Amino acid sequence: MKQLIRMLSVAGLTGVLVAGIYFVFSAVVEQLQDFIWFTLIDTEENKLLVFPLAITAGVLFGFLLKILGEDTKHEANHSIASYASSASQINSSWVLRVLGIGVASLVAGASLGPEAILLPASYGVAFLLAKKFKLPNPAQLGMLGIIVLLAVFFNGYAAAIILLAFIGYKNTKNIKKSLFLVVLGVFAIFISLATLRLLNEREGYVYIGPIGDVTLTPTLFAAAVIIAAVATSLPLLLDVLTALFRRMFDRVRSHWFIAGALAGLGIGVAYYLLGPIGYFSGRSGLGELLTINSELTSLQLAGLTFGKLIVTAWSLATIYRGGFVFPQLLVGMSMALLLSGGIPDSSWLFTLLYASFFGIFTGALGSMLVAAAFVLTLFGTTALPLLVAAAAGSLLIKTIFKKQFASKATV
């Protein structure tokens, strides 16, 4: 009974702390980005100012990495299973260091998302709580932090619970133990979402507002297969571009000043060409793109698609820290709108977003299970047949590029 109380305490505290960290981290990053890039120096009004700002921010971030003894070479890690292997180095200072460097990177202009920063930090919180309460197997209980963060990101239960059940059974091979882990996870998620309500945070990091009535037709199912296939291949193109940029950048990486200045210059060029809609993680660009898409030409949509892909690859290849999943949602959305020639009606819009997001998640994380969990959370269960169609398109690409997907296992 005492151990059960300790486990519930760990789950509850994990829910509160992860939700709090997400809320504070997101608020700090967004406020600083808005103040520095649009208020202190208005790069929207005077686009040329993006160059000195991005270069200066890159140099300052490079200097921060130098004084902290951090390598300028870094790879974003979205593999859930990998966090347990680094448990021996986790302490409270490590968590704060990850968060601090993450804030600095995103504020410096990285075209990356917060997920590769908040995932290890959330794992670390749950892991340290499990150790503090002297619970058995804290490395496994650390997964609660990741599951809670996923629920917070999407402001819902579905994605987190599906993954928790899968991970629990995969790790324990015991249905009873995995079900108990699910119960703990549901409790932690409930506490985290309640915490966000108290903080008046009612939308997830990715939020797609009401789209309208949806009527599915055979044409839309066929479109979903094609869109999902194309979207699944985009992260593979990102991998190729990142490897290319990394080989180029490795020649100057040895000196922090040159590395920071060059990294910032690349960001400046990209943001000058893309404009504010392509800045940072692309989160704000999702809603804006849906609003102004009718004003954009096919050439502009193509530029946004490939421009955002390139600047994300540049960010990954140079000195910045952050994740590559959320920025690619903007890539997927702009690609879907490009292929559709605009938005004929709400049914087309829903199909395009559903299939492109499924493909992006599959291509980025390598798991159709994860992709299904995420799109079900974002779009609900009203269009399950579209899930099958999108899965068919993604499966086609996964089969063709089996070798490339072998290293993308997320769970």
Steps between C-alpha positions, in 0.01 A plus 500: 500500500785739586665432165171565319471837677859583404431408137186713487694785661770473234237491224318802641814704554620407152173631357530830686870557432499402131194715432663787689830463316321489164294809587794707627739384225251578222408837649862607553605395149202663328524824697874534439465414131224755458687771694840453335394424142192721465509772769860582592609442140203496263606251234147493359499873423864512387596160361869589461537516879458123512861461383686681783255362756531137390880520472538669840264248661693214340832631633357549850356149500833361379673683786250354748579150376872573534486621861276206594741257338236379254594364159365704210422171326170358617231268367134536596379184670133402495553135593308425818696184571833685495429715806522204739854428380615845617334474843835483683583864416159643593473734798319828566790704360490295180128571456548875555795502261295331226218751545731803515691408184169422331355842579815671374499298177137567411524869590817525288283417199530125448243366254429219743231392743513455878434125502864382495563728800189431707497122442830428681421761765160340568654155513758634745232646728309172527822301536627720785164486678498120478851492647405748772205284606723188481280322245626196311609542137504883484626484140169347393292739710686786333286422196208656691660841445511446123143374486375797702684740270338344193159546660587862578632565147172387346272586793344154496522145623496283187858527374651468845291203615552302178875547524507429872320169453735403218818600681385342826435163342813517285720562804332267750352225278241481775141611441427567869810714547438689176137564599614634836743730318209621287298574815790703641533676166130588481518643853812702413338627179183599686707698750703665224196609298330624817815700575486658154135591554596675823767686302232587242684311225225333297667434167781257426826601338350391169140610462281467193177693542157400369512422128135444412285217373690214340357269235739224396505376142712247305690792349596622846616153605724484192631848577576394859714211375700727270538788747608265781756335274651834396496631859669183630786554258564861607680409827724269294592801288565690823744227607688530169520879524609488865782256420613720209501819709672323788789391277536857376474653846746260665783685326440814709353348814828510694474874577191606690491855358516395136257215564251731670527774239462260208209320664328833562566616145321195363203568727498865392494418129217250545287727717554794266363294211221323690376785716354463851269214398809278472669611824591270789306175551226598254232466767350844442538453126251211497202718590622790287544276197142377525383862515702646212542197272261642239733801466808285430607388156618148420855635478473649850363174644781306332752748639358461850500120472860463395629812675376380839641155429841648417521735800397217734775282353745789542399545864547128569836490323657802668507599867137524603300279735141396444270255327414447137146360526288811560677717236419234243127535568521843333688334214230235472216753510655727236575197282141378529362843408741516207387163365136591544528831319337672796211389718187410300293415809519376858501132398810552288666704773434235764628222274816689406588590858419154632709319239791745501530498880481119508773481237723756673474324837570162337795628300653693789455241774490178300194365678153481347365420847630833630366678192156344547493596867590860422251556217222335699569746780509798264208412275290254700348171390240638260701408190660165584484384135741783416743351749504178298554691176780712647661189650499336157690793352753507783545123490588521132784743571617304805517185287695670222743669739521223759871558568455872570216431743694233690671767714182699571341278765344728759355246740 
